[in-house]
Amino acid sequence: MRGLYVAVALIHRPGVVICGLVCAVFTSTAAQQARRETAALSVSERSDLLLDKNVLRHPSFGFVVPLPGPRFAPDRETQDAVRETLGRHDLFAWAFRVPDDSFFSVTVLVYKGFDGTQEGFRRFFTEILPSGRAGDESIYRDSIYWEGQRREYRLFSQDSRGVTTDERCIPSPQSRKPGVIACVLLVGGDSNQIKIVRDGLRFTAGGP
């Protein structure tokens, strides 16, 4: 199992910009370009992630991501870097952080074209979004769960500086066509902040 290591976020500290957890750990997208892209995101779907106080909502795809406070704003620098790194029309990302206090960063990733199966969920991590890892990272969790009502991917790692990366991905309900996979990628933050965002990612009952 390969961990999902998308370009997560720039973490700004006093006098330091830690970029090792961003695009540098993501493998080249050149080989991915030849792979079939199942369903390109429309312009409206790319612009449809709404920031509403302390929650992110995507009405078209029907998922929500709670945030631990109302001060989050788009992180354009990271967002542009992530999108360029992905290099596919069926993958898209948005990045957020609190201005002037960016130790905690949130990146939301969506993949359109999921076929609704366990095999398709695994294929997302092994073929659609293969990844690299930084050499100074310790991986403590890297697992897919597909049993009963629990269907998710989880990864947790920590680098030599103590910076953590926590990731969770979930598939859309089988009734949704085409299916999507939604992920949150979290860099830094305390345990409460991480729990709110990671565990709060969900597809709503009223989604399309």
Disulfide bonds with the S-S distance in Angstrom:
Cys169-Cys183 2.14
